[in-house]
Amino acid sequence: MIFAQRPSFLALVVLLVGLATGLQADPYAPGNYYDGLSLNGATLKSELNDLIDGHTVRSYNDARSILQVTDVDPNDPDRMILIYNRESLDVSAINPNGGIPGWDSGVSWNREHTWPRSLGVGSSGADNSDLHNLRPSRNNINSQRGNLNFGGEYGEQGYGPLSDGGTVWYPGDEDAGMVARQMFYMDTRYEGGPGDGSSTTDLSLVNNTPGTGGTTLGRLSRLIEWHYEAVPDEFERRRNQVIYDDYQHNRNPFIDHPEWVWAAIINQTNDSQLAIAGGVSGGAGATSLDVDLGRAFVGGAGPGTQSVTLNKSGDDGVYYEVATSGDATSSVSGRLNAFGLGGSGSRSIEVGLDVSTAVAGHYAGEVTIDNLDITTGAGAGRGAQDGDDVIDVGFTVLEHAVASFDSSDLIEELTIDFGEVSFGSTPLLEMFDLVNFMGAGGPGFAADLDFDSVLGVGDTLAFDTDLAAFTGLSHGSASSFSASLLTDTLGEFSAEYTLSLSDEDLPGEQQQSLTLQLVGEVVGGLAGDFNGNGTVDAADFTVWRDGLGVTYSPEQYDDWVNNFGATIETGLSQTVPEPAAALLAVAVLGVLAGRRGRG
């Protein structure tokens, strides 16, 4: 024993040191403890047996003090957590000055064999005092449990006896998963082999409720159920670490790696498959989903989260890992996540990004979900062959868009001067662009640009433009438009257009405007009047045809056709050709067509 025959002061010091050690212990497995395992499901159990047997054996008497350390209340080092009722017992008030502080010869609490002696555990071997099997308990609760097999549906009731294929003991929801993993440990650690220690037998879990005198314990099906319903918590993991660090120097592998239970205890055909709802299938059970958390301006509100549903199919339970990379966040993380037995299930995961809006740019990260099962017998897309499921999360921080008439220089005012054009001539088109500016001096990562409206003042009837509102012009892109001066009225004309633009529709969007000035003059002279007599008539066709030293274009012929019969005095808008003139034009057109046909 640890404290017997030692001064009580020393006993108290050792206890306090042990408590401090327990409270500060790293709850995770050492990095190299499981190195060398093949993780071949078929041989996993025997490999684990070789790893965890031969541990340092502490006496059953030692457990009177050690359990006060391994099962210390994480919220109060003077107290110990008892099994089944989860009572926090004040051990500092029990025999404080005695040879074993905290122990009063089993009056206040005793040592519970979770795998009972009467079902295979010896009274003198390593199994009798194995700290992975012993838990502190109230005497009356220990007696009530006796040597009952474990059973009962998870969550069905509080701790105590019930009927489930016989009278069984339910340890309570808080202890159910932990008890299950203790039983998996005992089944694996004690195989009756030469390395398991003398006075030990082959302990086995079964699905029925065996009686006393044997080496089997039930009900395995319920233990498996509890294992997936109640994952290892901090208390259980810390306890495992303390036993390893300070006492037995072996671990319960099913606490460190609960995903190994199916392969080691059940079979090699776990049929679980995980998938993201709405995700794109990548084959072999893998899915992917893009989550866009939206866009915001610099200094605006940061991204929220989005709920994603993870689905599980297959009858078997499964543990899965959720890992993040980049800036991604997840409400679920780590390896201790599970779906239970019995068909499909689903879990919600809130995904997001841990980013600031101080700097413009696109921010992204991944949330990866990995089926941790190691069995391969169920085929492609199941168990170990279930591909990872990946959630790609994105968020964009934007500068405000800047509108310009030019892509290389910031131009907010543009004047198009059509100069002098002849009355009745074909209108001349001038092209111009509206640009979401990204040139020198402009934003480096800007919002989309919206063109909301245009307001024209002045001689707007003298011009024609195809300006039309648009949305979503991306940074660096341009939209082209045209303008022209109409030639059906003489005079000097000027019109000013105010173009109202804005950022895309986001909180904090800004407005801006550009100014377009159109000027031009329609001068005397009549398009198509090639001989200059003030009338567009058949004689002008002769001039156009023969040239007389001047080269005329096809467009000028079109002017002659369009203005046939017009005079300077009447203007184009009042041109109504006399019937004879119209007939002449038709005849000339016929002649021209004939000439072109012979050409």
C-alpha positions in Angstrom: 0.0 0.0 0.0 1.1 3.6 -0.4 0.4 5.2 2.9 0.1 2.5 5.4 2.6 2.7 8.3 3.6 6.2 7.2 3.1 9.4 9.2 -0.3 11.0 8.3 1.4 14.3 7.4 3.4 12.5 4.7 0.3 10.8 3.5 -1.4 14.1 3.1 1.5 15.6 1.2 1.6 12.6 -1.2 -2.1 12.8 -1.7 -2.0 16.5 -2.5 0.9 16.0 -4.9 -1.0 13.3 -6.6 -4.1 15.5 -6.8 -2.0 18.3 -8.3 -0.5 15.9 -10.8 -3.9 14.6 -11.8 -5.4 18.0 -12.3 -2.5 19.1 -14.4 -2.1 15.9 -16.5 -2.3 16.2 -20.3 -5.5 14.3 -21.2 -4.2 13.2 -24.6 -2.3 10.1 -25.4 1.5 10.4 -25.8 2.6 10.9 -29.3 4.4 7.6 -29.7 2.4 5.3 -27.4 0.6 3.6 -30.3 3.5 3.7 -32.7 4.1 0.3 -34.3 0.5 -0.8 -34.4 -0.5 -1.9 -37.9 -4.1 -0.8 -37.4 -5.1 -3.8 -39.3 -8.6 -4.5 -38.0 -8.2 -8.2 -38.0 -5.2 -8.2 -35.8 -5.9 -5.0 -33.8 -7.1 -6.6 -30.7 -4.1 -8.9 -30.3 -1.8 -6.0 -31.0 -3.5 -3.9 -28.4 -3.3 -6.8 -25.9 0.5 -7.0 -26.4 0.8 -3.2 -25.9 -1.3 -2.8 -22.7 -0.5 -6.0 -20.8 2.4 -6.4 -18.5 1.6 -3.1 -16.9 2.8 -2.0 -13.5 0.5 -3.8 -11.0 -0.6 -1.8 -8.0 -2.1 -3.6 -5.0 -5.8 -3.6 -4.3 -5.0 -1.8 -1.0 -3.1 0.9 -3.0 -6.4 1.7 -4.7 -7.8 3.2 -1.4 -5.5 6.2 -2.0 -5.0 6.1 -5.7 -8.7 6.3 -6.6 -8.8 9.6 -4.7 -6.4 10.9 -7.3 -7.6 9.2 -10.5 -11.2 10.1 -9.8 -10.7 13.6 -8.2 -13.5 16.1 -8.8 -12.0 18.4 -11.5 -13.8 21.3 -9.8 -12.6 20.6 -6.3 -9.3 18.7 -5.3 -10.8 17.9 -1.9 -13.5 15.8 -3.5 -13.8 12.6 -5.5 -16.4 11.6 -8.1 -18.2 8.4 -7.4 -19.5 6.0 -10.0 -23.1 5.6 -10.9 -24.6 8.4 -8.9 -21.8 10.9 -9.8 -21.7 12.2 -6.3 -18.9 14.5 -5.4 -17.7 13.1 -2.1 -15.6 15.3 0.3 -12.7 13.0 1.0 -10.8 15.7 2.8 -13.3 15.3 5.7 -12.8 11.6 5.9 -10.1 10.4 8.4 -7.9 13.5 7.8 -5.4 12.6 10.4 -5.5 8.8 9.9 -3.0 6.6 8.2 -4.8 6.8 4.9 -6.6 10.2 4.6 -9.8 9.9 2.8 -10.3 6.3 3.6 -12.4 5.0 6.6 -12.3 1.3 6.0 -15.1 1.3 3.5 -17.6 3.1 5.6 -18.1 6.1 3.3 -17.1 4.5 0.0 -15.5 1.4 -1.4 -13.8 0.0 -4.5 -16.2 -1.1 -7.2 -15.1 -3.8 -9.6 -17.0 -2.7 -12.7 -16.2 -6.2 -14.2 -17.2 -8.2 -11.1 -15.0 -10.8 -9.5 -17.8 -13.3 -9.7 -17.8 -13.0 -13.5 -14.2 -13.8 -14.1 -11.9 -11.2 -12.3 -9.6 -12.9 -9.9 -9.0 -12.0 -6.3 -5.2 -11.8 -6.4 -4.0 -11.1 -9.9 -3.5 -7.9 -12.0 -7.1 -7.9 -12.9 -8.2 -7.6 -9.3 -6.5 -4.3 -8.8 -6.5 -2.9 -12.3 -7.2 0.8 -12.0 -8.9 0.9 -15.4 -11.6 -1.4 -13.8 -11.9 0.0 -10.3 -14.0 2.9 -9.5 -15.0 4.5 -6.1 -18.6 3.9 -5.2 -21.1 4.3 -2.3 -21.4 1.0 -0.4 -25.1 0.7 -0.8 -25.0 1.4 -4.5 -22.1 -1.1 -4.9 -24.2 -3.7 -3.1 -27.3 -2.9 -5.1 -25.3 -3.5 -8.4 -23.7 -6.7 -7.0 -22.7 -8.8 -10.0 -25.4 -7.8 -12.4 -24.5 -7.7 -16.1 -24.7 -4.3 -17.7 -27.7 -3.4 -19.9 -30.6 -1.1 -20.6 -31.2 1.5 -23.4 -29.1 4.6 -23.2 -31.1 7.4 -21.7 -34.0 5.1 -20.6 -33.6 5.8 -16.9 -31.2 6.8 -14.1 -28.7 4.3 -12.7 -30.0 1.1 -11.2 -31.4 -2.3 -12.1 -33.9 -2.9 -14.9 -35.1 -5.7 -17.1 -33.3 -6.1 -20.5 -33.0 -9.7 -21.5 -32.8 -10.4 -17.8 -32.2 -8.2 -14.8 -29.3 -5.9 -15.6 -27.6 -2.8 -14.2 -27.7 0.5 -16.0 -24.8 2.8 -14.8 -26.6 6.1 -15.6 -26.1 8.3 -18.7 -23.0 10.0 -17.3 -21.1 6.8 -16.7 -22.5 4.6 -19.5 -20.0 5.4 -22.2 -17.1 5.3 -19.7 -18.2 1.9 -18.3 -18.5 0.5 -21.8 -14.9 1.5 -22.6 -13.7 0.0 -19.3 -15.3 -3.3 -20.3 -13.7 -3.1 -23.8 -10.4 -2.6 -22.0 -10.9 -5.6 -19.8 -12.0 -7.8 -22.7 -8.8 -6.8 -24.6 -6.3 -6.7 -21.7 -7.2 -10.1 -20.2 -7.0 -12.8 -22.9 -5.7 -15.5 -20.7 -2.3 -15.4 -22.4 1.2 -15.7 -20.8 1.7 -11.9 -20.9 -1.6 -11.2 -19.1 -0.2 -12.2 -15.6 -0.8 -15.1 -13.4 -4.1 -15.7 -11.7 -6.0 -14.0 -14.6 -8.4 -15.6 -17.1 -9.7 -14.8 -20.6 -12.5 -12.3 -20.1 -15.1 -12.0 -22.9 -18.0 -9.7 -23.6 -21.2 -11.4 -24.8 -24.7 -10.4 -25.9 -26.6 -12.3 -23.3 -26.7 -12.0 -19.5 -24.5 -14.8 -18.2 -24.7 -16.0 -14.6 -21.9 -16.1 -12.1 -19.0 -18.5 -12.1 -17.9 -17.8 -15.7 -15.6 -15.3 -17.3 -18.1 -13.6 -19.6 -20.1 -10.3 -19.1 -23.1 -8.9 -20.9 -24.6 -7.2 -22.6 -22.2 -6.4 -25.4 -24.8 -4.9 -27.7 -25.8 -2.3 -25.0 -22.1 -1.5 -24.3 -21.6 -0.8 -28.0 -24.7 1.4 -28.0 -23.5 3.4 -25.0 -20.0 3.8 -26.5 -21.4 5.7 -29.4 -24.0 7.6 -27.5 -21.6 8.9 -24.8 -18.2 9.9 -26.1 -15.2 10.2 -23.7 -15.4 13.4 -21.7 -12.6 15.4 -20.0 -13.0 13.5 -16.7 -12.5 10.1 -18.4 -9.6 11.2 -20.5 -7.8 12.9 -17.6 -8.3 9.7 -15.5 -6.8 7.6 -18.3 -3.8 9.9 -18.4 -3.2 9.9 -14.7 -3.2 6.1 -14.6 -0.7 6.0 -17.4 1.6 8.7 -16.1 1.7 7.9 -12.4 0.5 4.4 -11.6 0.1 1.5 -14.1 1.9 3.1 -17.1 -0.6 1.6 -19.6 -3.6 3.2 -21.2 -7.1 2.3 -22.2 -6.8 2.6 -26.0 -10.6 2.8 -26.4 -10.6 6.2 -24.6 -7.7 7.5 -26.8 -9.1 5.9 -29.9 -12.8 5.1 -29.5 -12.9 4.5 -33.3 -11.0 1.2 -32.8 -13.8 -0.4 -30.8 -15.7 -1.8 -33.9 -12.6 -3.4 -35.4 -11.3 -4.8 -32.1 -14.6 -5.9 -30.4 -17.2 -6.4 -33.2 -16.1 -7.2 -36.8 -14.4 -5.9 -39.9 -17.5 -4.7 -41.8 -18.6 -1.4 -40.3 -21.0 0.0 -42.9 -21.1 3.7 -41.8 -20.9 6.5 -44.4 -20.9 10.2 -43.8 -22.1 12.8 -46.3 -22.7 16.6 -46.3 -26.3 17.4 -47.1 -26.5 19.2 -50.4 -22.8 18.4 -51.1 -21.4 17.3 -54.4 -20.4 13.6 -54.5 -16.8 12.9 -55.2 -17.1 9.2 -55.3 -16.2 6.6 -52.6 -18.5 8.4 -50.1 -16.7 11.7 -50.3 -18.8 14.9 -50.6 -17.9 18.6 -50.9 -19.9 21.8 -50.3 -19.1 25.5 -50.9 -20.4 27.8 -48.3 -20.3 31.5 -49.2 -20.7 33.7 -46.1 -21.2 36.8 -48.3 -19.4 40.1 -48.8 -18.9 43.2 -46.8 -17.0 46.5 -47.1 -13.8 47.2 -45.2 -14.7 48.1 -41.7 -18.2 46.4 -42.0 -19.7 43.6 -40.1 -17.7 40.4 -40.1 -19.0 37.0 -41.3 -21.6 35.1 -39.5 -21.9 31.3 -39.4 -23.9 28.9 -41.5 -25.5 25.7 -40.4 -24.4 22.6 -42.4 -26.0 19.2 -41.9 -23.8 16.1 -41.7 -25.7 12.9 -42.5 -24.8 9.3 -41.5 -26.1 6.2 -43.3 -25.5 2.6 -42.4 -26.6 0.6 -39.4 -23.3 0.8 -37.5 -22.0 3.4 -35.2 -19.1 5.6 -36.1 -16.7 8.1 -34.7 -15.6 11.0 -36.9 -13.1 13.8 -36.8 -13.8 17.4 -37.7 -10.7 19.5 -38.5 -10.3 23.0 -39.8 -7.7 24.7 -41.9 -7.1 28.3 -43.1 -9.5 30.7 -41.4 -12.3 28.2 -41.0 -14.1 27.7 -37.7 -16.5 24.9 -36.7 -18.8 24.4 -33.8 -17.8 20.7 -33.8 -14.1 19.8 -33.7 -11.7 17.0 -32.7 -12.0 13.3 -32.9 -14.5 12.6 -30.2 -17.7 12.9 -32.2 -20.0 10.0 -32.9 -23.2 8.7 -34.6 -25.0 5.9 -32.8 -26.3 2.6 -34.0 -29.4 1.8 -35.9 -29.6 3.5 -39.3 -29.4 7.1 -40.5 -28.7 10.1 -38.4 -27.8 13.8 -38.8 -25.9 16.5 -37.0 -25.8 20.2 -37.5 -22.4 22.0 -37.7 -22.0 25.7 -37.6 -19.2 26.7 -39.9 -17.6 30.2 -40.2 -14.4 32.1 -40.6 -12.3 33.8 -38.0 -11.5 37.0 -40.0 -11.5 40.7 -39.6 -12.9 43.2 -42.2 -9.9 45.6 -41.7 -8.3 44.6 -45.0 -9.9 43.8 -48.3 -9.5 40.4 -49.8 -11.1 37.0 -50.1 -10.8 34.8 -47.0 -11.3 31.1 -47.0 -10.8 27.9 -45.1 -11.9 24.3 -45.0 -13.7 22.1 -42.6 -12.8 18.5 -43.2 -14.9 15.6 -41.8 -13.2 12.2 -41.6 -14.8 8.8 -40.9 -12.4 7.4 -38.4 -13.4 3.7 -38.6 -10.6 1.4 -39.6 -12.5 -1.6 -41.0 -12.6 -2.3 -44.8 -14.9 -5.2 -45.1 -18.1 -3.3 -45.9 -16.7 -2.1 -49.3 -16.1 1.2 -51.1 -17.5 4.3 -49.5 -18.0 2.5 -46.1 -16.0 2.5 -42.9 -12.3 3.2 -43.5 -13.1 3.5 -47.3 -15.5 6.4 -46.8 -13.9 9.4 -48.4 -13.5 12.7 -46.5 -16.2 15.3 -46.6 -15.0 18.9 -47.1 -16.8 22.2 -46.6 -15.1 25.1 -48.3 -16.0 28.3 -46.5 -15.5 31.8 -48.1 -16.0 35.4 -47.3 -15.1 38.6 -49.2 -14.1 42.0 -47.8 -14.4 44.7 -50.4 -13.2 48.3 -51.0 -15.8 50.7 -52.5 -16.1 50.6 -56.3 -14.9 53.6 -58.3 -16.5 54.4 -61.6 -14.6 55.9 -64.6 -14.9 56.5 -68.3 -11.5 55.0 -68.8 -9.7 51.8 -67.6 -6.2 53.3 -67.3 -7.0 56.8 -66.0 -9.6 57.9 -63.5 -11.9 60.0 -65.7 -15.2 61.2 -64.2 -16.2 63.7 -66.8 -16.3 62.9 -70.5 -17.1 65.2 -73.5 -17.8 63.8 -76.9 -17.7 66.5 -79.6 -19.2 65.5 -82.9 -18.0 68.7 -84.6 -19.8 69.8 -87.7 -21.9 67.4 -89.6 -24.0 67.9 -92.7 -27.7 68.2 -92.5 -29.3 64.9 -93.3 -26.1 62.9 -93.2 -25.9 59.5 -91.6 -25.4 60.0 -87.8 -21.9 59.2 -86.6 -21.7 56.8 -83.7 -19.2 57.4 -80.9 -18.4 54.6 -78.4 -17.5 55.1 -74.8 -17.1 52.8 -71.7 -18.3 52.8 -68.1 -15.5 51.1 -66.1 -15.3 49.6 -62.6 -11.9 51.2 -62.2 -8.8 49.3 -61.0 -6.0 51.3 -62.5 -3.4 53.3 -60.8 -4.7 55.1 -57.7 -7.9 53.0 -57.7 -9.0 50.3 -55.3 -7.2 47.0 -55.4 -10.1 44.7 -54.5 -13.4 46.5 -55.1 -17.1 45.7 -55.0 -19.2 45.3 -58.1 -20.5 48.4 -59.8 -24.2 49.2 -60.4 -25.4 51.7 -62.9 -28.6 52.9 -61.4 -30.0 55.8 -63.6 -29.2 58.6 -66.0 -30.6 62.1 -66.1 -30.2 64.3 -69.2 -30.6 68.0 -69.5 -30.2 70.4 -72.5 -30.7 69.4 -76.1 -31.3 65.7 -75.4 -33.6 65.4 -78.4 -30.7 66.2 -80.7 -28.7 63.1 -79.5 -29.3 59.4 -79.3 -27.6 57.1 -76.7 -28.1 53.6 -75.6 -27.3 54.2 -72.0 -29.1 51.6 -69.8 -28.9 50.6 -66.2 -26.9 47.5 -65.2 -25.9 45.7 -62.1 -22.9 43.6 -61.1 -20.1 45.0 -63.2 -17.1 43.3 -61.6 -13.9 45.1 -60.6 -11.8 45.8 -63.7 -14.6 45.2 -66.2 -16.2 47.7 -68.6 -19.6 48.1 -70.2 -19.7 49.8 -73.6 -22.2 52.3 -74.9 -22.7 54.6 -77.9 -23.9 58.1 -78.6 -24.7 59.9 -81.9 -25.8 63.4 -83.1 -29.0 63.4 -85.1 -28.8 65.3 -88.4 -32.5 66.1 -89.1 -32.4 69.6 -87.5 -30.0 72.4 -88.2 -28.2 74.1 -85.2 -25.7 73.8 -82.4 -26.6 71.4 -79.7 -25.4 70.4 -76.3 -26.7 68.0 -73.7 -25.4 66.9 -70.3 -26.1 63.5 -68.8 -25.6 62.7 -65.1 -24.9 59.0 -64.6 -25.8 57.8 -61.1 -23.8 54.7 -60.0 -23.3 52.8 -56.8 -21.6 49.8 -55.1 -23.4 46.5 -55.3 -26.2 46.2 -52.8 -24.4 45.7 -49.5 -24.7 47.5 -46.2 -22.6 50.7 -46.4 -22.7 51.0 -50.2 -21.7 54.4 -51.6 -23.1 56.5 -54.4 -21.2 58.3 -57.1 -21.8 60.0 -60.4 -20.2 60.6 -63.7 -20.9 63.4 -66.2 -21.2 62.9 -70.0 -21.3 66.0 -72.2 -22.4 65.7 -75.8 -21.9 68.6 -78.2 -22.2 69.0 -82.0 -23.5 71.2 -84.8 -25.7 70.3 -87.8 -24.7 72.7 -90.6 -26.3 73.8 -93.9 -25.9 71.8 -97.0 -28.0 68.8 -97.7 -26.7 65.3 -97.7 -27.2 63.8 -101.1 -27.2 67.2 -102.9 -24.0 66.5 -104.8 -24.4 69.3 -107.3 -25.2 71.9 -104.6 -28.4 73.3 -106.1 -30.3 72.9 -102.8 -32.4 69.9 -103.9 -31.7 66.2 -103.8 -32.9 65.0 -107.2 -31.9 62.8 -110.1 -29.2 65.1 -111.2 -27.4 64.3 -108.0 -27.4 60.7 -108.9 -25.6 61.5 -112.1 -23.0 63.3 -110.2 -22.6 60.5 -107.7 -22.4 58.0 -110.5 -19.9 59.8 -112.8 -17.8 61.4 -110.1 -16.6 64.3 -112.2 -13.2 64.1 -110.4 -14.7 63.4 -107.0 -14.9 59.9 -105.4 -18.2 59.3 -103.7 -18.9 56.5 -101.1 -21.7 54.0 -100.9 -22.8 55.8 -97.7 -23.3 59.0 -99.7 -25.5 57.1 -102.1 -27.6 56.1 -99.1 -27.8 59.7 -98.2 -29.1 60.5 -101.7 -31.7 57.7 -101.5 -32.8 58.7 -98.0 -33.1 62.4 -98.8 -34.4 62.2 -102.3 -36.8 65.1 -102.9 -35.5 67.2 -100.0 -34.6 70.8 -100.3 -32.7 73.2 -98.1 -35.8 75.3 -97.6 -38.1 72.4 -96.5 -35.7 70.5 -94.4 -35.7 66.7 -93.9 -38.7 66.6 -91.6 -40.9 68.3 -94.2 -39.7 66.4 -97.3 -42.5 65.0 -99.3 -41.3 64.2 -102.9 -43.5 65.0 -105.8 -44.9 61.9 -107.5 -42.8 62.5 -110.6 -39.7 62.8 -108.5 -40.5 59.7 -106.6 -41.0 57.8 -109.8 -37.6 59.1 -111.1 -35.9 57.9 -108.0 -37.4 54.5 -108.4 -36.3 54.4 -112.0 -32.8 55.4 -111.1 -32.7 52.7 -108.4 -33.7 50.2 -111.0 -31.0 51.4 -113.4 -28.5 51.2 -110.6 -29.6 47.7 -109.6 -29.2 46.7 -113.2 -25.7 48.1 -113.4 -24.7 46.3 -110.2 -26.2 43.1 -111.5 -24.1 43.4 -114.6 -21.0 44.4 -112.6 
